[in-house]
Amino acid sequence: MKREIPVFIALLLIVALLPALGAYPIFIMKVMCYALFACAFNLLLGYTGLLSFGHAAFLGAAAYATGQSLAVWGWPTLAGLLFGTASAAALGLVMGALSIRRSGIYFAMITLALAQMLFFFFLQAPFTGGEDGLQGIPRGSILGLDLSDDLNLYYLVLAIFTFGFLLIWRCVHSPFGQVLKAIRENEPRAISLGYDVDRFKLLAFVLSAALSGLAGATKSLVFVSATLTDATWQMSGLVILMTLIGGLGTLAGPVVGAIIVVLLENKVGEWGAMLAQWTGWNGFRTLGESVTIVIGLIFIVCVMAFRRGIVGELAFRLRRHDA
Amino acid sequence: MTDFFGIPLQALLGQLLLGLVNGSFYAVLSLGLAIIFGLLNIINFAHGALYMLGAFLAWMGLQYLGLNYWTMLLLAPLGVALFGIVLERLFLRHLYRLDHLYGLLLTFGLTLLLEGVFRSIYGVSGQPYPTPAALQGGYNLGFMFLPIYRAWVVVASIIVCLATWFIIEKTRLGALLRAATENPKLVEAFGVNVPLMITLTYAFGVGLAGFAGVLATPILQVSPLMGSNLIIVVFAVVVIGGMGSILGSILTGLGLGVIEGFTKVFWPEASNTVVFIIMVIVLLLRPAGLFGKVK
């Protein structure tokens, strides 16, 4: 634990300096939003053992709520972010209360179905702009900082991500986190120890939903829009992949997974073009259109052969090395 | 008696038939899911993609080989079943000892892969498929017009569902199958090749999905995404029905299709979500589902 703090601060400094080194801020902000989303999801799957297949609902709902409050009601930015997060938390309370009544595969299916219900709501509701989504959400300003400047927004997003990550860190290393792990490892035993397991599960669910909502609200500021894509079940699947590829139940895993998945989504086309140039085979040029194929393949490889994920695998090797 | 709560009877019955058609697809698909879940303990997320594969095989059979609807109604499910055997041997087999969530995740990856492949070849716009000559047109029943093809879909689905129910609940093979879900070791000790039985059960389950896919081709456009929204509804059907009983999944599937059809008449905006709303209500009253047993 003590060893990790300097590493964490060093990484934070590097990320803070990235725009000065010429990195494209919007891209890194996108990564941070997804990383927060994946970390929040991991709190539920990695630490509590609940596979929610409907987490896109929170990302999407918060984006719409923030967009609505900023664009239509003209709220200040901070209030809009909080409103989006609170909406996702409230939604999490309802969805969680319904879904934790069943466990395992049923839990996954119920969350998936509830999220799909919400998807159709967003598709048809008058305020969401249907297939087009909400466009032109004003970024406004926080504490006198004009957020329409990408760099100012960058540091706000970094602060939000750091806050979310540290909150999850704190939770995981608290007695609350220990109870969650106990539930994951052996639910009947946790019950027999006298813990109100359903309450802990619900609390974890709401916390995870709220942080996912924070990610969605932030994302709507970054892209000045809230779209239907954020609420699709494919998005729910993507966040599972991010967590799985990085390492279930590790703190850094979801961040690494988010970086990889966003890189894949944005760069596979470019890589394909490069490969085509090197090898002279034009088949690689179509790679950009086949991102789902690549993602599907990675999913299969992860489940079949790489279940610890990148960070999980590294941690496992280090521990074996130490012993 | 031509109006019913202000809705023309003809429109109402038309929607009822549409609902029954959708319900037939729900029933066949959730039946396949239930069978696979019973023996493999895996939620086959790829079910929707395999339904799509069945539809595409039928379309490809006509397009490239000139094979007609009836031939493909037999061949396409067989093709999907063969593909299922490969999937089970290559992938699923290695996951039984693990948390069953990995099965869900693997089949989810397969879905992305399959949909991605068909998307990159055929694009997202659907391919039309003609209704077979023998089933074109319809009967005028006096009070409504009955398209023959839709009636055929309902009848064929119900027959297939009932035959499956009969095999599983009333024959010796079905008894072995049910015994193997309870205690595979014991059944193995009787000299039954349980791994082979599991493979064939998976193949049969996904074959059902392929069959539903062929049935759907003349009604819906054949498109790579045709399975992806349907499968979520089928999952909701499974949650409502409870997955415990074969007959339960058939009845729940048909019933929910009809309810959805009626909703389309009385409250069109809710027709996409009514199944999920029912799911919430059922979950509140009976968390194990309508036909499910609490374990």
Interface residues (C-beta under 8 A of the other chain):
Chain A: L51 F53 L98 R101 R102 G104 I105 Y106 A108 M109 I110 L112 A113 L114 Q116 M117 F120 F121 L123 Q124 W233 Q234 G237 I240 L244 T286 E289 S290 V291 T292 I293 V294 I295 G296 L297 I298 F299 I300 C302 V303 M304 R307
Chain B: F37 I43 F91 H94 L95 L98 H100 L101 Y102 L104 L105 L106 F108 G109 L110 T111 L112 L113 L114 E115 G116 V117 R119 S120 S228 I232 V233 F235 A236 V238 V239 E269 N272 T273 F276 I277 M279 V280 L283 L284 P287 A288
